[in-house]
Amino acid sequence: MVGMAVSIIVWLAPLQIVLGDMHGLNVRDHQPAKLAAMEGHWETQRGAPLILVAWPDMAREINHFELAIPGSAASS
């Protein structure tokens, strides 16, 4: 059983990485507002920081306790 589980993981883990990347690229191209919401950005900006962790406040449209890397998000 362990051998079967390991063989399935060997095939499915790389497939999941490839399919996840393809889905992310599709969202970037066709639903940029959804991508910005997933990344925790409230306003459109060039050179936006990569937000690693944040506590969003939807009423005030800000992030509390934000941990971000400035200017590291790829601009399209």
mmCIF file of the N, C-alpha and C atoms, coordinates in Angstrom:
data_MODEL
# 
_entry.id   MODEL 
# 
loop_
_atom_site.group_PDB 
_atom_site.id 
_atom_site.type_symbol 
_atom_site.label_atom_id 
_atom_site.label_alt_id 
_atom_site.label_comp_id 
_atom_site.label_asym_id 
_atom_site.label_entity_id 
_atom_site.label_seq_id 
_atom_site.pdbx_PDB_ins_code 
_atom_site.Cartn_x 
_atom_site.Cartn_y 
_atom_site.Cartn_z 
_atom_site.occupancy 
_atom_site.B_iso_or_equiv 
_atom_site.pdbx_formal_charge 
_atom_site.auth_seq_id 
_atom_site.auth_comp_id 
_atom_site.auth_asym_id 
_atom_site.auth_atom_id 
_atom_site.pdbx_PDB_model_num 
ATOM 1   N N  . MET A 1 1  ? 0.821   -1.191 0.000   1.00 0.00 ? 1  MET A N  1 
ATOM 2   C CA . MET A 1 1  ? 0.000   0.000  0.000   1.00 0.00 ? 1  MET A CA 1 
ATOM 3   C C  . MET A 1 1  ? 0.868   1.259  0.000   1.00 0.00 ? 1  MET A C  1 
ATOM 4   N N  . VAL A 1 2  ? 1.970   1.226  0.753   1.00 0.00 ? 2  VAL A N  1 
ATOM 5   C CA . VAL A 1 2  ? 2.836   2.399  0.782   1.00 0.00 ? 2  VAL A CA 1 
ATOM 6   C C  . VAL A 1 2  ? 3.452   2.634  -0.594  1.00 0.00 ? 2  VAL A C  1 
ATOM 7   N N  . GLY A 1 3  ? 3.855   1.551  -1.246  1.00 0.00 ? 3  GLY A N  1 
ATOM 8   C CA . GLY A 1 3  ? 4.427   1.683  -2.594  1.00 0.00 ? 3  GLY A CA 1 
ATOM 9   C C  . GLY A 1 3  ? 3.440   2.271  -3.577  1.00 0.00 ? 3  GLY A C  1 
ATOM 10  N N  . MET A 1 4  ? 2.185   1.844  -3.480  1.00 0.00 ? 4  MET A N  1 
ATOM 11  C CA . MET A 1 4  ? 1.156   2.380  -4.367  1.00 0.00 ? 4  MET A CA 1 
ATOM 12  C C  . MET A 1 4  ? 0.912   3.862  -4.077  1.00 0.00 ? 4  MET A C  1 
ATOM 13  N N  . ALA A 1 5  ? 0.877   4.239  -2.798  1.00 0.00 ? 5  ALA A N  1 
ATOM 14  C CA . ALA A 1 5  ? 0.672   5.641  -2.439  1.00 0.00 ? 5  ALA A CA 1 
ATOM 15  C C  . ALA A 1 5  ? 1.825   6.510  -2.927  1.00 0.00 ? 5  ALA A C  1 
ATOM 16  N N  . VAL A 1 6  ? 3.051   6.028  -2.774  1.00 0.00 ? 6  VAL A N  1 
ATOM 17  C CA . VAL A 1 6  ? 4.216   6.797  -3.221  1.00 0.00 ? 6  VAL A CA 1 
ATOM 18  C C  . VAL A 1 6  ? 4.212   6.943  -4.736  1.00 0.00 ? 6  VAL A C  1 
ATOM 19  N N  . SER A 1 7  ? 3.851   5.888  -5.461  1.00 0.00 ? 7  SER A N  1 
ATOM 20  C CA . SER A 1 7  ? 3.823   5.988  -6.931  1.00 0.00 ? 7  SER A CA 1 
ATOM 21  C C  . SER A 1 7  ? 2.754   6.970  -7.403  1.00 0.00 ? 7  SER A C  1 
ATOM 22  N N  . ILE A 1 8  ? 1.627   7.011  -6.710  1.00 0.00 ? 8  ILE A N  1 
ATOM 23  C CA . ILE A 1 8  ? 0.586   7.981  -7.074  1.00 0.00 ? 8  ILE A CA 1 
ATOM 24  C C  . ILE A 1 8  ? 1.062   9.400  -6.778  1.00 0.00 ? 8  ILE A C  1 
ATOM 25  N N  . ILE A 1 9  ? 1.717   9.612  -5.646  1.00 0.00 ? 9  ILE A N  1 
ATOM 26  C CA . ILE A 1 9  ? 2.235   10.936 -5.297  1.00 0.00 ? 9  ILE A CA 1 
ATOM 27  C C  . ILE A 1 9  ? 3.283   11.394 -6.293  1.00 0.00 ? 9  ILE A C  1 
ATOM 28  N N  . VAL A 1 10 ? 4.136   10.466 -6.733  1.00 0.00 ? 10 VAL A N  1 
ATOM 29  C CA . VAL A 1 10 ? 5.193   10.809 -7.699  1.00 0.00 ? 10 VAL A CA 1 
ATOM 30  C C  . VAL A 1 10 ? 4.598   11.343 -8.990  1.00 0.00 ? 10 VAL A C  1 
ATOM 31  N N  . TRP A 1 11 ? 3.455   10.831 -9.403  1.00 0.00 ? 11 TRP A N  1 
ATOM 32  C CA . TRP A 1 11 ? 2.830   11.299 -10.638 1.00 0.00 ? 11 TRP A CA 1 
ATOM 33  C C  . TRP A 1 11 ? 1.921   12.501 -10.430 1.00 0.00 ? 11 TRP A C  1 
ATOM 34  N N  . LEU A 1 12 ? 1.179   12.511 -9.345  1.00 0.00 ? 12 LEU A N  1 
ATOM 35  C CA . LEU A 1 12 ? 0.179   13.560 -9.174  1.00 0.00 ? 12 LEU A CA 1 
ATOM 36  C C  . LEU A 1 12 ? 0.732   14.876 -8.622  1.00 0.00 ? 12 LEU A C  1 
ATOM 37  N N  . ALA A 1 13 ? 1.779   14.843 -7.826  1.00 0.00 ? 13 ALA A N  1 
ATOM 38  C CA . ALA A 1 13 ? 2.326   16.091 -7.276  1.00 0.00 ? 13 ALA A CA 1 
ATOM 39  C C  . ALA A 1 13 ? 2.839   17.022 -8.383  1.00 0.00 ? 13 ALA A C  1 
ATOM 40  N N  . PRO A 1 14 ? 3.658   16.540 -9.326  1.00 0.00 ? 14 PRO A N  1 
ATOM 41  C CA . PRO A 1 14 ? 4.073   17.448 -10.410 1.00 0.00 ? 14 PRO A CA 1 
ATOM 42  C C  . PRO A 1 14 ? 2.900   17.888 -11.290 1.00 0.00 ? 14 PRO A C  1 
ATOM 43  N N  . LEU A 1 15 ? 1.942   16.998 -11.499 1.00 0.00 ? 15 LEU A N  1 
ATOM 44  C CA . LEU A 1 15 ? 0.772   17.363 -12.291 1.00 0.00 ? 15 LEU A CA 1 
ATOM 45  C C  . LEU A 1 15 ? -0.019  18.474 -11.607 1.00 0.00 ? 15 LEU A C  1 
ATOM 46  N N  . GLN A 1 16 ? -0.151  18.388 -10.295 1.00 0.00 ? 16 GLN A N  1 
ATOM 47  C CA . GLN A 1 16 ? -0.862  19.424 -9.545  1.00 0.00 ? 16 GLN A CA 1 
ATOM 48  C C  . GLN A 1 16 ? -0.142  20.768 -9.643  1.00 0.00 ? 16 GLN A C  1 
ATOM 49  N N  . ILE A 1 17 ? 1.172   20.752 -9.614  1.00 0.00 ? 17 ILE A N  1 
ATOM 50  C CA . ILE A 1 17 ? 1.938   21.992 -9.735  1.00 0.00 ? 17 ILE A CA 1 
ATOM 51  C C  . ILE A 1 17 ? 1.714   22.627 -11.099 1.00 0.00 ? 17 ILE A C  1 
ATOM 52  N N  . VAL A 1 18 ? 1.775   21.819 -12.154 1.00 0.00 ? 18 VAL A N  1 
ATOM 53  C CA . VAL A 1 18 ? 1.590   22.333 -13.522 1.00 0.00 ? 18 VAL A CA 1 
ATOM 54  C C  . VAL A 1 18 ? 0.174   22.859 -13.722 1.00 0.00 ? 18 VAL A C  1 
ATOM 55  N N  . LEU A 1 19 ? -0.827  22.081 -13.308 1.00 0.00 ? 19 LEU A N  1 
ATOM 56  C CA . LEU A 1 19 ? -2.211  22.516 -13.486 1.00 0.00 ? 19 LEU A CA 1 
ATOM 57  C C  . LEU A 1 19 ? -2.535  23.741 -12.638 1.00 0.00 ? 19 LEU A C  1 
ATOM 58  N N  . GLY A 1 20 ? -1.988  23.826 -11.435 1.00 0.00 ? 20 GLY A N  1 
ATOM 59  C CA . GLY A 1 20 ? -2.193  25.006 -10.596 1.00 0.00 ? 20 GLY A CA 1 
ATOM 60  C C  . GLY A 1 20 ? -1.593  26.251 -11.215 1.00 0.00 ? 20 GLY A C  1 
ATOM 61  N N  . ASP A 1 21 ? -0.413  26.115 -11.799 1.00 0.00 ? 21 ASP A N  1 
ATOM 62  C CA . ASP A 1 21 ? 0.212   27.259 -12.462 1.00 0.00 ? 21 ASP A CA 1 
ATOM 63  C C  . ASP A 1 21 ? -0.610  27.690 -13.672 1.00 0.00 ? 21 ASP A C  1 
ATOM 64  N N  . MET A 1 22 ? -1.089  26.731 -14.442 1.00 0.00 ? 22 MET A N  1 
ATOM 65  C CA . MET A 1 22 ? -1.909  27.066 -15.607 1.00 0.00 ? 22 MET A CA 1 
ATOM 66  C C  . MET A 1 22 ? -3.188  27.784 -15.178 1.00 0.00 ? 22 MET A C  1 
ATOM 67  N N  . HIS A 1 23 ? -3.794  27.352 -14.092 1.00 0.00 ? 23 HIS A N  1 
ATOM 68  C CA . HIS A 1 23 ? -5.011  28.004 -13.597 1.00 0.00 ? 23 HIS A CA 1 
ATOM 69  C C  . HIS A 1 23 ? -4.705  29.423 -13.114 1.00 0.00 ? 23 HIS A C  1 
ATOM 70  N N  . GLY A 1 24 ? -3.581  29.591 -12.429 1.00 0.00 ? 24 GLY A N  1 
ATOM 71  C CA . GLY A 1 24 ? -3.191  30.923 -11.978 1.00 0.00 ? 24 GLY A CA 1 
ATOM 72  C C  . GLY A 1 24 ? -2.960  31.882 -13.136 1.00 0.00 ? 24 GLY A C  1 
ATOM 73  N N  . LEU A 1 25 ? -2.323  31.402 -14.189 1.00 0.00 ? 25 LEU A N  1 
ATOM 74  C CA . LEU A 1 25 ? -2.104  32.241 -15.366 1.00 0.00 ? 25 LEU A CA 1 
ATOM 75  C C  . LEU A 1 25 ? -3.425  32.594 -16.046 1.00 0.00 ? 25 LEU A C  1 
ATOM 76  N N  . ASN A 1 26 ? -4.364  31.652 -16.059 1.00 0.00 ? 26 ASN A N  1 
ATOM 77  C CA . ASN A 1 26 ? -5.681  31.912 -16.635 1.00 0.00 ? 26 ASN A CA 1 
ATOM 78  C C  . ASN A 1 26 ? -6.420  32.979 -15.836 1.00 0.00 ? 26 ASN A C  1 
ATOM 79  N N  . VAL A 1 27 ? -6.375  32.890 -14.518 1.00 0.00 ? 27 VAL A N  1 
ATOM 80  C CA . VAL A 1 27 ? -7.015  33.906 -13.671 1.00 0.00 ? 27 VAL A CA 1 
ATOM 81  C C  . VAL A 1 27 ? -6.354  35.260 -13.888 1.00 0.00 ? 27 VAL A C  1 
ATOM 82  N N  . ARG A 1 28 ? -5.021  35.290 -13.990 1.00 0.00 ? 28 ARG A N  1 
ATOM 83  C CA . ARG A 1 28 ? -4.315  36.553 -14.225 1.00 0.00 ? 28 ARG A CA 1 
ATOM 84  C C  . ARG A 1 28 ? -4.772  37.211 -15.522 1.00 0.00 ? 28 ARG A C  1 
ATOM 85  N N  . ASP A 1 29 ? -4.972  36.425 -16.570 1.00 0.00 ? 29 ASP A N  1 
ATOM 86  C CA . ASP A 1 29 ? -5.319  36.983 -17.873 1.00 0.00 ? 29 ASP A CA 1 
ATOM 87  C C  . ASP A 1 29 ? -6.797  37.358 -17.985 1.00 0.00 ? 29 ASP A C  1 
ATOM 88  N N  . HIS A 1 30 ? -7.690  36.570 -17.377 1.00 0.00 ? 30 HIS A N  1 
ATOM 89  C CA . HIS A 1 30 ? -9.118  36.754 -17.607 1.00 0.00 ? 30 HIS A CA 1 
ATOM 90  C C  . HIS A 1 30 ? -9.886  37.335 -16.427 1.00 0.00 ? 30 HIS A C  1 
ATOM 91  N N  . GLN A 1 31 ? -9.330  37.278 -15.212 1.00 0.00 ? 31 GLN A N  1 
ATOM 92  C CA . GLN A 1 31 ? -10.032 37.796 -14.040 1.00 0.00 ? 31 GLN A CA 1 
ATOM 93  C C  . GLN A 1 31 ? -9.061  38.551 -13.129 1.00 0.00 ? 31 GLN A C  1 
ATOM 94  N N  . PRO A 1 32 ? -8.509  39.670 -13.603 1.00 0.00 ? 32 PRO A N  1 
ATOM 95  C CA . PRO A 1 32 ? -7.517  40.387 -12.795 1.00 0.00 ? 32 PRO A CA 1 
ATOM 96  C C  . PRO A 1 32 ? -8.066  40.913 -11.470 1.00 0.00 ? 32 PRO A C  1 
ATOM 97  N N  . ALA A 1 33 ? -9.342  41.269 -11.414 1.00 0.00 ? 33 ALA A N  1 
ATOM 98  C CA . ALA A 1 33 ? -9.912  41.753 -10.152 1.00 0.00 ? 33 ALA A CA 1 
ATOM 99  C C  . ALA A 1 33 ? -9.958  40.640 -9.108  1.00 0.00 ? 33 ALA A C  1 
ATOM 100 N N  . LYS A 1 34 ? -10.269 39.433 -9.536  1.00 0.00 ? 34 LYS A N  1 
ATOM 101 C CA . LYS A 1 34 ? -10.293 38.300 -8.614  1.00 0.00 ? 34 LYS A CA 1 
ATOM 102 C C  . LYS A 1 34 ? -8.888  38.009 -8.105  1.00 0.00 ? 34 LYS A C  1 
ATOM 103 N N  . LEU A 1 35 ? -7.890  38.105 -8.973  1.00 0.00 ? 35 LEU A N  1 
ATOM 104 C CA . LEU A 1 35 ? -6.509  37.876 -8.564  1.00 0.00 ? 35 LEU A CA 1 
ATOM 105 C C  . LEU A 1 35 ? -6.061  38.928 -7.551  1.00 0.00 ? 35 LEU A C  1 
ATOM 106 N N  . ALA A 1 36 ? -6.429  40.183 -7.791  1.00 0.00 ? 36 ALA A N  1 
ATOM 107 C CA . ALA A 1 36 ? -6.071  41.249 -6.852  1.00 0.00 ? 36 ALA A CA 1 
ATOM 108 C C  . ALA A 1 36 ? -6.721  41.010 -5.495  1.00 0.00 ? 36 ALA A C  1 
ATOM 109 N N  . ALA A 1 37 ? -7.964  40.540 -5.491  1.00 0.00 ? 37 ALA A N  1 
ATOM 110 C CA . ALA A 1 37 ? -8.647  40.252 -4.231  1.00 0.00 ? 37 ALA A CA 1 
ATOM 111 C C  . ALA A 1 37 ? -7.976  39.088 -3.505  1.00 0.00 ? 37 ALA A C  1 
ATOM 112 N N  . MET A 1 38 ? -7.580  38.062 -4.243  1.00 0.00 ? 38 MET A N  1 
ATOM 113 C CA . MET A 1 38 ? -6.906  36.919 -3.615  1.00 0.00 ? 38 MET A CA 1 
ATOM 114 C C  . MET A 1 38 ? -5.567  37.332 -3.020  1.00 0.00 ? 38 MET A C  1 
ATOM 115 N N  . GLU A 1 39 ? -4.908  38.302 -3.635  1.00 0.00 ? 39 GLU A N  1 
ATOM 116 C CA . GLU A 1 39 ? -3.607  38.761 -3.150  1.00 0.00 ? 39 GLU A CA 1 
ATOM 117 C C  . GLU A 1 39 ? -3.722  39.841 -2.082  1.00 0.00 ? 39 GLU A C  1 
ATOM 118 N N  . GLY A 1 40 ? -4.927  40.327 -1.807  1.00 0.00 ? 40 GLY A N  1 
ATOM 119 C CA . GLY A 1 40 ? -5.135  41.307 -0.746  1.00 0.00 ? 40 GLY A CA 1 
ATOM 120 C C  . GLY A 1 40 ? -4.862  42.744 -1.165  1.00 0.00 ? 40 GLY A C  1 
ATOM 121 N N  . HIS A 1 41 ? -5.002  43.059 -2.452  1.00 0.00 ? 41 HIS A N  1 
ATOM 122 C CA . HIS A 1 41 ? -4.799  44.429 -2.933  1.00 0.00 ? 41 HIS A CA 1 
ATOM 123 C C  . HIS A 1 41 ? -6.150  45.117 -3.067  1.00 0.00 ? 41 HIS A C  1 
ATOM 124 N N  . TRP A 1 42 ? -6.279  46.306 -2.491  1.00 0.00 ? 42 TRP A N  1 
ATOM 125 C CA . TRP A 1 42 ? -7.536  47.053 -2.512  1.00 0.00 ? 42 TRP A CA 1 
ATOM 126 C C  . TRP A 1 42 ? -7.563  48.082 -3.631  1.00 0.00 ? 42 TRP A C  1 
ATOM 127 N N  . GLU A 1 43 ? -6.397  48.523 -4.097  1.00 0.00 ? 43 GLU A N  1 
ATOM 128 C CA . GLU A 1 43 ? -6.319  49.524 -5.162  1.00 0.00 ? 43 GLU A CA 1 
ATOM 129 C C  . GLU A 1 43 ? -5.353  49.051 -6.233  1.00 0.00 ? 43 GLU A C  1 
ATOM 130 N N  . THR A 1 44 ? -5.618  49.453 -7.461  1.00 0.00 ? 44 THR A N  1 
ATOM 131 C CA . THR A 1 44 ? -4.732  49.122 -8.574  1.00 0.00 ? 44 THR A CA 1 
ATOM 132 C C  . THR A 1 44 ? -3.465  49.965 -8.473  1.00 0.00 ? 44 THR A C  1 
ATOM 133 N N  . GLN A 1 45 ? -2.322  49.321 -8.647  1.00 0.00 ? 45 GLN A N  1 
ATOM 134 C CA . GLN A 1 45 ? -1.046  50.046 -8.592  1.00 0.00 ? 45 GLN A CA 1 
ATOM 135 C C  . GLN A 1 45 ? 0.032   49.264 -9.330  1.00 0.00 ? 45 GLN A C  1 
ATOM 136 N N  . ARG A 1 46 ? 0.966   49.996 -9.892  1.00 0.00 ? 46 ARG A N  1 
ATOM 137 C CA . ARG A 1 46 ? 2.120   49.355 -10.541 1.00 0.00 ? 46 ARG A CA 1 
ATOM 138 C C  . ARG A 1 46 ? 3.169   49.072 -9.480  1.00 0.00 ? 46 ARG A C  1 
ATOM 139 N N  . GLY A 1 47 ? 3.883   47.971 -9.648  1.00 0.00 ? 47 GLY A N  1 
ATOM 140 C CA . GLY A 1 47 ? 4.915   47.621 -8.691  1.00 0.00 ? 47 GLY A CA 1 
ATOM 141 C C  . GLY A 1 47 ? 4.348   47.308 -7.324  1.00 0.00 ? 47 GLY A C  1 
ATOM 142 N N  . ALA A 1 48 ? 3.172   46.691 -7.296  1.00 0.00 ? 48 ALA A N  1 
ATOM 143 C CA . ALA A 1 48 ? 2.503   46.381 -6.029  1.00 0.00 ? 48 ALA A CA 1 
ATOM 144 C C  . ALA A 1 48 ? 3.351   45.411 -5.208  1.00 0.00 ? 48 ALA A C  1 
ATOM 145 N N  . PRO A 1 49 ? 3.301   45.518 -3.896  1.00 0.00 ? 49 PRO A N  1 
ATOM 146 C CA . PRO A 1 49 ? 4.077   44.591 -3.063  1.00 0.00 ? 49 PRO A CA 1 
ATOM 147 C C  . PRO A 1 49 ? 3.463   43.192 -3.084  1.00 0.00 ? 49 PRO A C  1 
ATOM 148 N N  . LEU A 1 50 ? 4.287   42.213 -2.840  1.00 0.00 ? 50 LEU A N  1 
ATOM 149 C CA . LEU A 1 50 ? 3.816   40.839 -2.684  1.00 0.00 ? 50 LEU A CA 1 
ATOM 150 C C  . LEU A 1 50 ? 3.390   40.672 -1.229  1.00 0.00 ? 50 LEU A C  1 
ATOM 151 N N  . ILE A 1 51 ? 2.101   40.541 -0.997  1.00 0.00 ? 51 ILE A N  1 
ATOM 152 C CA . ILE A 1 51 ? 1.577   40.425 0.361   1.00 0.00 ? 51 ILE A CA 1 
ATOM 153 C C  . ILE A 1 51 ? 1.619   38.958 0.760   1.00 0.00 ? 51 ILE A C  1 
ATOM 154 N N  . LEU A 1 52 ? 2.447   38.658 1.754   1.00 0.00 ? 52 LEU A N  1 
ATOM 155 C CA . LEU A 1 52 ? 2.597   37.286 2.210   1.00 0.00 ? 52 LEU A CA 1 
ATOM 156 C C  . LEU A 1 52 ? 1.518   36.903 3.205   1.00 0.00 ? 52 LEU A C  1 
ATOM 157 N N  . VAL A 1 53 ? 1.246   37.791 4.171   1.00 0.00 ? 53 VAL A N  1 
ATOM 158 C CA . VAL A 1 53 ? 0.246   37.545 5.206   1.00 0.00 ? 53 VAL A CA 1 
ATOM 159 C C  . VAL A 1 53 ? -0.450  38.864 5.498   1.00 0.00 ? 53 VAL A C  1 
ATOM 160 N N  . ALA A 1 54 ? -1.765  38.811 5.636   1.00 0.00 ? 54 ALA A N  1 
ATOM 161 C CA . ALA A 1 54 ? -2.520  40.024 5.993   1.00 0.00 ? 54 ALA A CA 1 
ATOM 162 C C  . ALA A 1 54 ? -3.837  39.624 6.623   1.00 0.00 ? 54 ALA A C  1 
ATOM 163 N N  . TRP A 1 55 ? -4.369  40.525 7.444   1.00 0.00 ? 55 TRP A N  1 
ATOM 164 C CA . TRP A 1 55 ? -5.685  40.362 8.041   1.00 0.00 ? 55 TRP A CA 1 
ATOM 165 C C  . TRP A 1 55 ? -6.566  41.430 7.393   1.00 0.00 ? 55 TRP A C  1 
ATOM 166 N N  . PRO A 1 56 ? -7.403  41.060 6.399   1.00 0.00 ? 56 PRO A N  1 
ATOM 167 C CA . PRO A 1 56 ? -8.173  42.069 5.670   1.00 0.00 ? 56 PRO A CA 1 
ATOM 168 C C  . PRO A 1 56 ? -9.344  42.616 6.473   1.00 0.00 ? 56 PRO A C  1 
ATOM 169 N N  . ASP A 1 57 ? -9.580  43.910 6.325   1.00 0.00 ? 57 ASP A N  1 
ATOM 170 C CA . ASP A 1 57 ? -10.733 44.581 6.918   1.00 0.00 ? 57 ASP A CA 1 
ATOM 171 C C  . ASP A 1 57 ? -11.590 45.073 5.752   1.00 0.00 ? 57 ASP A C  1 
ATOM 172 N N  . MET A 1 58 ? -12.652 44.322 5.442   1.00 0.00 ? 58 MET A N  1 
ATOM 173 C CA . MET A 1 58 ? -13.459 44.639 4.269   1.00 0.00 ? 58 MET A CA 1 
ATOM 174 C C  . MET A 1 58 ? -14.238 45.937 4.412   1.00 0.00 ? 58 MET A C  1 
ATOM 175 N N  . ALA A 1 59 ? -14.623 46.296 5.614   1.00 0.00 ? 59 ALA A N  1 
ATOM 176 C CA . ALA A 1 59 ? -15.392 47.528 5.814   1.00 0.00 ? 59 ALA A CA 1 
ATOM 177 C C  . ALA A 1 59 ? -14.544 48.759 5.514   1.00 0.00 ? 59 ALA A C  1 
ATOM 178 N N  . ARG A 1 60 ? -13.299 48.757 5.958   1.00 0.00 ? 60 ARG A N  1 
ATOM 179 C CA . ARG A 1 60 ? -12.403 49.907 5.737   1.00 0.00 ? 60 ARG A CA 1 
ATOM 180 C C  . ARG A 1 60 ? -11.511 49.734 4.517   1.00 0.00 ? 60 ARG A C  1 
ATOM 181 N N  . GLU A 1 61 ? -11.529 48.554 3.892   1.00 0.00 ? 61 GLU A N  1 
ATOM 182 C CA . GLU A 1 61 ? -10.722 48.224 2.716   1.00 0.00 ? 61 GLU A CA 1 
ATOM 183 C C  . GLU A 1 61 ? -9.233  48.464 2.952   1.00 0.00 ? 61 GLU A C  1 
ATOM 184 N N  . ILE A 1 62 ? -8.736  47.908 4.061   1.00 0.00 ? 62 ILE A N  1 
ATOM 185 C CA . ILE A 1 62 ? -7.307  47.940 4.358   1.00 0.00 ? 62 ILE A CA 1 
ATOM 186 C C  . ILE A 1 62 ? -6.909  46.581 4.916   1.00 0.00 ? 62 ILE A C  1 
ATOM 187 N N  . ASN A 1 63 ? -5.621  46.341 4.964   1.00 0.00 ? 63 ASN A N  1 
ATOM 188 C CA . ASN A 1 63 ? -5.087  45.120 5.556   1.00 0.00 ? 63 ASN A CA 1 
ATOM 189 C C  . ASN A 1 63 ? -4.415  45.470 6.879   1.00 0.00 ? 63 ASN A C  1 
ATOM 190 N N  . HIS A 1 64 ? -4.756  44.720 7.919   1.00 0.00 ? 64 HIS A N  1 
ATOM 191 C CA . HIS A 1 64 ? -4.099  44.863 9.215   1.00 0.00 ? 64 HIS A CA 1 
ATOM 192 C C  . HIS A 1 64 ? -3.020  43.787 9.316   1.00 0.00 ? 64 HIS A C  1 
ATOM 193 N N  . PHE A 1 65 ? -1.987  44.042 10.077  1.00 0.00 ? 65 PHE A N  1 
ATOM 194 C CA . PHE A 1 65 ? -0.918  43.075 10.327  1.00 0.00 ? 65 PHE A CA 1 
ATOM 195 C C  . PHE A 1 65 ? -0.346  42.527 9.016   1.00 0.00 ? 65 PHE A C  1 
ATOM 196 N N  . GLU A 1 66 ? -0.073  43.410 8.092   1.00 0.00 ? 66 GLU A N  1 
ATOM 197 C CA . GLU A 1 66 ? 0.383   43.013 6.763   1.00 0.00 ? 66 GLU A CA 1 
ATOM 198 C C  . GLU A 1 66 ? 1.885   42.749 6.749   1.00 0.00 ? 66 GLU A C  1 
ATOM 199 N N  . LEU A 1 67 ? 2.264   41.630 6.177   1.00 0.00 ? 67 LEU A N  1 
ATOM 200 C CA . LEU A 1 67 ? 3.666   41.300 5.945   1.00 0.00 ? 67 LEU A CA 1 
ATOM 201 C C  . LEU A 1 67 ? 3.831   41.224 4.429   1.00 0.00 ? 67 LEU A C  1 
ATOM 202 N N  . ALA A 1 68 ? 4.553   42.191 3.860   1.00 0.00 ? 68 ALA A N  1 
ATOM 203 C CA . ALA A 1 68 ? 4.668   42.292 2.409   1.00 0.00 ? 68 ALA A CA 1 
ATOM 204 C C  . ALA A 1 68 ? 6.109   42.562 2.001   1.00 0.00 ? 68 ALA A C  1 
ATOM 205 N N  . ILE A 1 69 ? 6.415   42.159 0.766   1.00 0.00 ? 69 ILE A N  1 
ATOM 206 C CA . ILE A 1 69 ? 7.726   42.436 0.176   1.00 0.00 ? 69 ILE A CA 1 
ATOM 207 C C  . ILE A 1 69 ? 7.514   43.527 -0.873  1.00 0.00 ? 69 ILE A C  1 
ATOM 208 N N  . PRO A 1 70 ? 8.029   44.733 -0.655  1.00 0.00 ? 70 PRO A N  1 
ATOM 209 C CA . PRO A 1 70 ? 7.765   45.853 -1.568  1.00 0.00 ? 70 PRO A CA 1 
ATOM 210 C C  . PRO A 1 70 ? 8.293   45.606 -2.978  1.00 0.00 ? 70 PRO A C  1 
ATOM 211 N N  . GLY A 1 71 ? 7.450   45.950 -3.971  1.00 0.00 ? 71 GLY A N  1 
ATOM 212 C CA . GLY A 1 71 ? 7.852   45.944 -5.370  1.00 0.00 ? 71 GLY A CA 1 
ATOM 213 C C  . GLY A 1 71 ? 8.237   44.592 -5.930  1.00 0.00 ? 71 GLY A C  1 
ATOM 214 N N  . SER A 1 72 ? 7.785   43.505 -5.322  1.00 0.00 ? 72 SER A N  1 
ATOM 215 C CA . SER A 1 72 ? 8.226   42.199 -5.814  1.00 0.00 ? 72 SER A CA 1 
ATOM 216 C C  . SER A 1 72 ? 7.171   41.477 -6.627  1.00 0.00 ? 72 SER A C  1 
ATOM 217 N N  . ALA A 1 73 ? 5.945   41.978 -6.677  1.00 0.00 ? 73 ALA A N  1 
ATOM 218 C CA . ALA A 1 73 ? 4.899   41.346 -7.493  1.00 0.00 ? 73 ALA A CA 1 
ATOM 219 C C  . ALA A 1 73 ? 5.147   41.681 -8.947  1.00 0.00 ? 73 ALA A C  1 
ATOM 220 N N  . ALA A 1 74 ? 4.908   40.702 -9.811  1.00 0.00 ? 74 ALA A N  1 
ATOM 221 C CA . ALA A 1 74 ? 5.121   40.901 -11.242 1.00 0.00 ? 74 ALA A CA 1 
ATOM 222 C C  . ALA A 1 74 ? 4.016   41.786 -11.799 1.00 0.00 ? 74 ALA A C  1 
ATOM 223 N N  . SER A 1 75 ? 4.376   42.764 -12.585 1.00 0.00 ? 75 SER A N  1 
ATOM 224 C CA . SER A 1 75 ? 3.370   43.623 -13.218 1.00 0.00 ? 75 SER A CA 1 
ATOM 225 C C  . SER A 1 75 ? 3.117   43.104 -14.609 1.00 0.00 ? 75 SER A C  1 
ATOM 226 N N  . SER A 1 76 ? 1.850   43.174 -15.023 1.00 0.00 ? 76 SER A N  1 
ATOM 227 C CA . SER A 1 76 ? 1.485   42.661 -16.355 1.00 0.00 ? 76 SER A CA 1 
ATOM 228 C C  . SER A 1 76 ? 1.201   43.769 -17.323 1.00 0.00 ? 76 SER A C  1 
# 
